[in-house]
Amino acid sequence: MTLFEIVASYIAFFLVMNVVLMYLIGQVRIAKKIDLGDGGDPQMLSRVRAHGNFSETVPLLLLGLIALAMLSAPVWALHLVGGGLVIGRILHALGMYGKFGQGRLVGTLTFLLLSFFTAGYIAFKIITS
């Protein structure tokens, strides 16, 4: 598997996860007849924010993952960032839905650590080339 095929597999996973999060919003929206926004409903708010947080964070690390592949980072680095992001985003969503108490915190910390690692690795590769 090439570096870009590895990145593409993570992108494909997150495309599907995005659709799942949208579907979960739609379920509540239909069941509670909420046309726009969160309607003041706590369950709807948590689902909207889970998707919003996903949309705010995942694209940035996917760009970092693409940059790592462009800079010929080792396979382990791509899987560390991609796999860590998968685990972190799943735990974050479960935490937002009340299924895993510390999921939000673990997911957020995972994103932060992976962001620093990715930025540092990119800077290292550029400086040492």
KAHUQUI-V796592 format. One record per backbone hydrogen bond with DSSP energy under -1.0 kcal/mol. CO is the residue of the C=O (numbers start at 1). NH is the residue of the N-H. Records with the same first field share a line. If there is no record, write none. Layout:
CO->NH, NH
//
This chain:
2->6
3->7
4->8
5->9
6->10
7->11
8->12
9->13
10->14
11->15
12->16
13->17
14->18
15->19
16->20
17->21
18->22
19->23
20->24
21->25
22->26
23->27
24->28
25->29
26->30
27->31
28->32
29->34
38->41
41->45
42->46
43->47
44->48
45->49
46->50
47->51
48->52
49->53
50->54
51->55
52->56
53->57
54->58
57->61
58->62
59->63
60->64
61->65
62->66
63->67
64->68
65->69
66->70
67->71
68->73
69->72
74->78
75->79
76->80
77->81
78->82
79->83
80->84
81->85
82->86
83->87
84->88
85->89
86->90
87->91
88->92
89->93
90->94
91->95
92->96
93->97
94->99
95->98
100->103
102->106
103->107
104->108
105->109
106->110
107->111
108->112
109->113
110->114
111->115
112->116
113->117
114->118
115->119
116->120
117->121
118->122
119->123
120->124
121->125
122->126
123->127
124->128
//
